[in-house]
Amino acid sequence: MAAKYTQKDKQIRGVKGESLLTDSLRSAGLWSHKLINAGYGTVFDKLIIPPGGGYAIEVKTRMQPRIEYSKIEANERKGLDRFMQQVGRNHAYIIGIWLTENTKRAFLIPWHEVRDAVCSGCRGSINMLDFPELPRKSGGWDMSCFGRRSRNK
C-alpha cells in the first residue's frame, strides 16, 4: 500500500525542489526572482533573466515523474501563456522535479509543447520522462540552457 502524504509533506517537498533549482541557477550565474503569492496564486514560480532575454518557469516537484494537468492551476496557465505570447514561445517552461529519498532528477518541459493538452479540459498528466533531463552537477542541475539567447521567438 502506498504511503499517504499530507499537504504539509507536499509543501516541504515543493520548497526543497525550488531551493535546489535556485541553488542551480545561482551556481550558473543566472539571476532569478521568486514570484510571491499575494493570495490569488502566482502566475508562475520563477522569472529567470539572463543577458538579452527572460524565462518564465513553473516548478512542479513530484514523487512520481508525472504532473497531473489539474495540478497546473488556471492562473499558472494564464501566466505562462501571457509570458510566451509577449516574450516568445521558447521562453516559458515547466521544470518537473522528480524528488524522492533516492531520486533527484529534473526535466525541462516547454510550455508550448504541453499547453494544448493541459488546457484541453481532459484528464491526463505530463510524463516528465518524455522531456529532456537537466544534467546533474554538484549541488543541483546544469542551468546553462537558460544562459543562451533564443533564436526562435
DRENMILO-351496 format. One record per residue: x, y, z of N, C-alpha, C in turn; residue in three letters. Coordinates in steps of 0.2 Angstrom, whole numbers. Layout:
// DRENMILO-351496
NODE    n_c1    n_c2    n_c3   ca_c1   ca_c2   ca_c3    c_c1    c_c2    c_c3   res
NODE       X       Y       Z       X       Y       Z       X       Y       Z   ALA
...
***
This chain:
// DRENMILO-351496
NODE    n_c1    n_c2    n_c3   ca_c1   ca_c2   ca_c3    c_c1    c_c2    c_c3   res
NODE       4      -6       0       0       0       0       4       6       0   MET
NODE       3      11      -4       7      17      -5       6      21       2   ALA
NODE      11      25       3      11      29       9       7      35       8   ALA
NODE       4      37      13      -1      43      12       3      50      14   LYS
NODE       4      55      10       7      61      11       3      66      13   TYR
NODE       4      70      18       0      76      20       1      82      15   THR
NODE      -3      87      16      -2      93      12       5      96      14   GLN
NODE       6      96      21      12      99      23      18      95      20   LYS
NODE      18      88      19      24      84      16      25      87       9   ASP
NODE      19      88       6      20      90      -1      23      97      -2   LYS
NODE      21     102       3      23     108       3      31     108       4   GLN
NODE      33     104       9      40     104      11      44     101       5   ILE
NODE      41      96       1      45      93      -5      45      99     -10   ARG
NODE      40     103     -11      40     108     -16      45     114     -14   GLY
NODE      45     115      -8      50     120      -6      57     118      -7   VAL
NODE      58     111      -6      65     109      -7      67     108     -14   LYS
NODE      62     107     -18      63     106     -25      65     113     -28   GLY
NODE      61     119     -26      63     125     -28      69     128     -26   GLU
NODE      71     126     -20      78     128     -17      83     125     -21   SER
NODE      83     118     -23      88     115     -27      88     119     -34   LEU
NODE      83     121     -36      83     125     -43      86     131     -42   LEU
NODE      85     135     -37      88     141     -35      95     141     -34   THR
NODE      97     136     -31     105     135     -30     108     133     -37   ASP
NODE     105     129     -41     107     128     -48     108     134     -52   SER
NODE     103     138     -52     103     144     -56     109     149     -53   LEU
NODE     109     150     -46     114     154     -43     121     151     -45   ARG
NODE     122     145     -45     129     142     -47     131     143     -55   SER
NODE     125     144     -59     126     145     -66     127     153     -67   ALA
NODE     127     157     -62     127     164     -63     121     167     -66   GLY
NODE     115     164     -65     109     167     -68     105     170     -63   LEU
NODE     102     176     -64      98     180     -59      91     177     -60   TRP
NODE      88     176     -54      81     173     -54      77     177     -49   SER
NODE      71     177     -49      66     180     -45      60     175     -43   HIS
NODE      59     174     -37      53     170     -35      47     175     -34   LYS
NODE      42     173     -38      36     177     -38      32     175     -31   LEU
NODE      30     180     -28      26     179     -21      19     178     -23   ILE
NODE      16     174     -19       9     173     -20       5     178     -15   ASN
NODE       2     182     -18      -2     188     -15      -9     186     -13   ALA
NODE     -11     179     -13     -17     177     -11     -21     175     -17   GLY
NODE     -19     176     -23     -23     174     -29     -19     169     -33   TYR
NODE     -14     167     -30     -10     162     -34      -5     165     -38   GLY
NODE       1     162     -39       6     165     -43       5     164     -51   THR
NODE       8     168     -55       7     167     -62      12     162     -65   VAL
NODE      17     161     -61      22     156     -62      27     157     -56   PHE
NODE      31     152     -55      36     152     -49      42     156     -49   ASP
NODE      45     156     -55      52     160     -55      52     163     -62   LYS
NODE      56     169     -62      57     173     -68      65     172     -68   LEU
NODE      68     170     -73      75     169     -74      77     174     -80   ILE
NODE      82     179     -78      83     184     -83      91     184     -84   ILE
NODE      93     180     -89     100     181     -92     101     187     -96   PRO
NODE     107     188     -98     108     194    -103     104     193    -109   PRO
NODE     100     198    -111      96     198    -118      90     194    -118   GLY
NODE      87     192    -112      81     188    -113      78     187    -106   GLY
NODE      73     182    -106      70     181     -99      66     174    -100   GLY
NODE      65     171     -95      61     164     -95      56     164     -89   TYR
NODE      50     162     -91      45     160     -85      46     153     -84   ALA
NODE      46     151     -77      47     145     -75      42     143     -70   ILE
NODE      38     138     -71      33     135     -66      37     128     -64   GLU
NODE      38     128     -57      41     122     -54      36     117     -51   VAL
NODE      36     111     -53      32     106     -50      36     100     -48   LYS
NODE      36      99     -41      40      94     -38      36      88     -36   THR
NODE      37      82     -39      33      76     -38      37      70     -35   ARG
NODE      33      66     -32      36      59     -30      37      54     -36   MET
NODE      32      55     -41      32      51     -47      34      56     -53   GLN
NODE      37      53     -58      38      58     -64      32      59     -68   PRO
NODE      27      61     -65      21      63     -68      18      70     -65   ARG
NODE      16      74     -69      12      80     -67       5      80     -70   ILE
NODE       0      80     -65      -7      80     -67      -9      86     -70   GLU
NODE     -12      86     -76     -14      93     -79     -18      97     -74   TYR
NODE     -22      94     -69     -26      98     -64     -21     101     -59   SER
NODE     -15      99     -59     -11     102     -54      -7     109     -56   LYS
NODE      -9     110     -63      -6     116     -66     -12     121     -65   ILE
NODE     -12     126     -61     -18     130     -59     -19     135     -65   GLU
NODE     -26     137     -65     -28     141     -70     -23     148     -71   ALA
NODE     -22     151     -65     -18     157     -65     -11     155     -68   ASN
NODE      -8     149     -66      -1     147     -69      -2     146     -77   GLU
NODE      -7     143     -79      -8     143     -86      -8     149     -90   ARG
NODE     -12     154     -87     -13     161     -90      -6     164     -90   LYS
NODE      -3     164     -84       4     167     -84       9     165     -89   GLY
NODE       9     158     -89      14     155     -94      12     157    -101   LEU
NODE       5     157    -103       3     159    -109       5     166    -111   ASP
NODE       3     171    -106       5     178    -107      12     179    -108   ARG
NODE      16     176    -104      24     177    -105      26     174    -112   PHE
NODE      23     168    -114      25     165    -120      23     170    -126   MET
NODE      17     173    -125      15     177    -131      19     184    -131   GLN
NODE      21     187    -125      24     193    -125      32     192    -126   GLN
NODE      35     187    -124      42     186    -124      44     181    -130   VAL
NODE      41     176    -131      42     171    -136      41     164    -134   GLY
NODE      39     160    -139      37     153    -137      42     149    -133   ARG
NODE      48     150    -134      53     146    -131      56     150    -125   ASN
NODE      51     153    -121      53     157    -115      49     155    -109   HIS
NODE      44     150    -110      40     148    -104      41     140    -104   ALA
NODE      42     138     -97      44     131     -96      41     129     -89   TYR
NODE      40     123     -89      39     119     -83      45     115     -81   ILE
NODE      48     116     -75      53     112     -73      50     106     -69   ILE
NODE      50     100     -71      47      95     -67      53      92     -63   GLY
NODE      52      92     -56      57      89     -52      54      83     -49   ILE
NODE      58      77     -51      56      71     -48      60      70     -42   TRP
NODE      57      70     -36      61      71     -30      58      66     -25   LEU
NODE      63      61     -23      61      56     -18      67      55     -13   THR
NODE      67      51      -9      73      50      -4      79      47      -9   GLU
NODE      78      43     -14      83      40     -18      83      44     -25   ASN
NODE      79      48     -27      79      51     -34      79      59     -33   THR
NODE      83      62     -37      83      69     -38      85      71     -45   LYS
NODE      79      71     -49      80      72     -56      76      78     -58   ARG
NODE      78      82     -63      74      87     -66      73      87     -73   ALA
NODE      67      89     -76      66      89     -83      63      96     -85   PHE
NODE      66      97     -91      64     104     -94      58     103     -99   LEU
NODE      52     105     -98      46     104    -101      44     111    -105   ILE
NODE      45     112    -111      42     118    -114      35     118    -114   PRO
NODE      32     124    -112      25     125    -111      22     124    -117   TRP
NODE      24     127    -123      21     127    -129      20     119    -131   HIS
NODE      24     115    -129      23     108    -131      17     104    -127   GLU
NODE      16     106    -121      11     103    -117       4     107    -116   VAL
NODE       5     114    -118      -1     118    -117      -8     116    -119   ARG
NODE      -8     113    -125     -15     111    -128     -18     106    -124   ASP
NODE     -14     101    -122     -16      95    -118     -18      97    -111   ALA
NODE     -14     101    -108     -15     104    -101     -22     108    -101   VAL
NODE     -23     112    -106     -28     116    -106     -35     113    -109   CYS
NODE     -34     107    -112     -40     104    -115     -46     103    -111   SER
NODE     -45     102    -105     -51     101    -100     -51      93     -99   GLY
NODE     -47      89    -102     -47      82    -102     -42      80     -96   CYS
NODE     -44      74     -93     -39      72     -88     -33      69     -91   ARG
NODE     -28      70     -87     -21      67     -90     -16      70     -86   GLY
NODE     -10      68     -88      -4      70     -85       2      71     -90   SER
NODE       7      75     -88      13      75     -92      18      70     -89   ILE
NODE      21      66     -93      26      61     -91      33      65     -92   ASN
NODE      36      67     -86      42      70     -86      48      67     -90   MET
NODE      47      60     -91      52      56     -94      52      57    -102   LEU
NODE      47      60    -104      46      62    -111      50      68    -113   ASP
NODE      53      71    -108      56      78    -110      64      77    -108   PHE
NODE      68      82    -110      75      82    -109      76      83    -101   PRO
NODE      81      79     -99      83      79     -92      88      84     -91   GLU
NODE      88      88     -86      93      93     -85      99      89     -82   LEU
NODE     105      90     -85     111      87     -82     112      89     -75   PRO
NODE     114      84     -71     116      85     -64     123      88     -64   ARG
NODE     124      92     -59     131      95     -57     131      96     -50   LYS
NODE     136      96     -47     137      97     -39     132     102     -37   SER
NODE     128     100     -32     123     105     -29     117     106     -33   GLY
NODE     116     103     -38     109     103     -42     110     101     -49   GLY
NODE     108     106     -54     107     104     -61     111     110     -65   TRP
NODE     113     108     -71     116     112     -75     111     117     -79   ASP
NODE     111     123     -77     106     128     -80     108     132     -86   MET
NODE     114     130     -89     116     134     -95     111     135    -100   SER
NODE     106     130    -101     101     131    -106      98     138    -106   CYS
NODE      98     141    -100      94     147     -99      99     153    -100   PHE
NODE     105     152    -101     110     157    -102     111     159    -110   GLY
NODE     108     155    -114     109     156    -121     103     160    -124   ARG
NODE     104     164    -129      99     168    -132      95     163    -136   ARG
NODE      88     164    -136      84     160    -141      84     163    -148   SER
NODE      84     159    -152      84     161    -159      76     160    -162   ARG
NODE      72     156    -159      65     155    -161      61     159    -157   ASN
NODE      59     165    -158      54     169    -154      47     168    -157   LYS
***
